[in-house]
């Protein structure tokens, strides 16, 4: 799943007409929300291309191409700190296969609040090994984050607006609570994402954007 750092519309709060596990039903409105961050790959940084020579971006100069996939998250929200462990795979291919080779690729995990504000970022590295004659290789990476439960918890007054019983005929019976700016803002402030991606140079970012 690729998720943009900016302009996110996923609020972590979904209004629907039917209820399931973990849902709160009040007056015909179903609110589904988790304090755990949504996990994904940040748009524009899920792929990395290395060139040889490094000064060229011609197709004939492509050396190694790698992409992130199978991003998964395991969240523990039992305490005051919400801990999320993120795992992912990196699939890589190279052009020259005559000799064994090790390639080290930089990556990051960022916490994004409200769809646009990066509140924390950690960097790491993942090593890819190619045997002689091997064009493709794979490696698995891990990253972790922590978010204060208090920051990911909706204020009680906002929660009341979202779950308040509504009767047919009431003036606001069919009104989406998220249509109120103060409610929408509160939900955004309490919504977090844990996004991974390759730590790219400016030139690599431009290359990905122009492909």
N, C-alpha and C positions, 0 to 999 in steps of 0.2 A: 504494500500500500504506500503510495507516495502522497505526501501531504505538504501543501505550501506553507512556508513560514508566515506569509502575509495573507490577509483576506480570507481567513478561515471562516466558514459558516457553521462548522460543527460546534455546537454549544455545549455538548455533553448533557443536554437536556432535550428529550424528545417528547413531543406531545402526540398522542395517537388515540385511537378509539377502542382498543382492546387491551386487556391486561395480561401480564405473564409474570414469571418469577422475578422478584425484586422490584416490582412496580407498585406505585401508590395510586390508588383509585379514589377520587373524591368528586362527586357530582358530575360524572361522565367524562372527566379529564384524567388522563393517565400520565404521570410524570415518571420518567425513567432517568436515573442519574447515578453515577458512580463517582466516588472521590478519587479513584485511580485515574492516572493520566492515560489518554489515548496514545497508543504506540504506533509509530510509522517511520517512513523515510522522508526526509525533507526534500521537497521538489528542487530539482536542479543539482543535487549533490549525491544522488544514488548511483552515479556512474563516474568512472575516472578513466582517462586515456593518457597513456605515456607515449611520448614520441622519441624517435632516434633518427636524426639529431633533435635535441629538445627545442631548438629554435624554429622547427618546422611544424606545421599542422596539416601537411599534405597527407592524403590517404596512404601514399606509398611509404610514409615515415612512421606509421602507427606501429608501436612496439608491443605494448600491453594494453588490454582493455579489461576492466573489471566492473562488476555491478553487484549491488547489495540486493538480497532477496530473503524470503522466509523470515521476516522480522516478527519476533514473538515477544510478548511481555508477560511476566509473572508478578502480580502485585500483592503486597502484604499491607493491608490497611487496618491492622488490628491495634496499632499503637498511635502515639502522638505524631510520629513521622510515618508517612506513607512511602514505603520502599518498593521500587520497581526494578526488577532485573530484566534486562533486554538482551535477547540473543538474536543473532543474524548469521546468514551465510554470505560469503563472497565468492562469486564465480568469476574466474579469470581465464583469459586466453592470450597467447603470445604469438608473434609472427615467426620468429626464428626458434627452432626447436633442436638445434644441433647439440647443445650442451645443457647440463643441469643448471638451474638458476633459482635463486631466492629473491623475491620481490617483497619489499615492505611498504605497505600502504597506510597513510594516516587517515584516521576517522575521528568522529566526534559524536557526542550525545548532548543535546541541548534541551532544556526545559523551556517551553513556550507558554506564556500565560495570556489568556484572552485572545489568542489567535495571532498576536504580533509581538509581544514583549518577551525577549529572551532573558530569563531571570538567572540562568545558570548554564554553564557549558564546560564539558570535560573532554579532553583529547586522549586518544590512544593510537596504537599501531597494530596492524594485523599482518602476519607473514604468510606469503604464498610460496609454496615450493613446487617447482617443475622438475621432473626427472628428465634425463636426456631423451629426446624424441617425443616428449609429451607437450602437446599444444594447449591442453586445458587442465586446470587445477582448481581446487576448491578448499576453502578454509572456513572455520566458524569463529565468530567473535562474540564478545560479551561486553555489556556496559550496564551501569546501574545509576539510579537517581534516588533522591529523597525529597519529599515535599511535606511541609508542615500541614498537618490535618486542618488546623485552624484556617489556613489560607484556601483550602479546597472545600470548605464547608460553607454552605449558603447561610446568610443571616436568617434568623428565625422569622422576621417579618416578611422576608421574601418567600421563604418556604410556605408561610401561611397563605400568601397570595396565590401561590402555585397549586396548593392542595385544598383551598377553601371550597366547601360544598356550595354548589350553585344549583338553584332550582329553576325549572322551566318557567319562563316569564320574567325572570330577573333581568334587569337592564344589561348586565354584563354576562349573562348566562353563556353566550356563544363567543365571548371575547377571549382571544388568546392572551394569557397573561404576559407572554413575551413581547406583545405589542407595546407594553409600557416601557419607556426608555429606562426607567430606574431598575426595573426587573431584569431587563435584558443586560444592562451594564453589570448588575450584581452577579448574574450567571456567568458572564464572560470573565469577570475577575476571579471567580472560583473554578474556572475551567483550565486545565493544564494538559499539555501534550509532551511526551518524551519522544523526540525525533532524532534519528541517527542519520549520518551521511558521511561521505568522504570529505576530509579537510582539503579543499581545493585552493589552488592559487587563483588570482584574478584571471589569468589567461585560461585556466581550465574551466572556470565558471563561464567565461565568454564562449568557449568552445561548446560546452554543453547547451548553452542557450541558443546557439546558432545552428546546431545540427538539424 
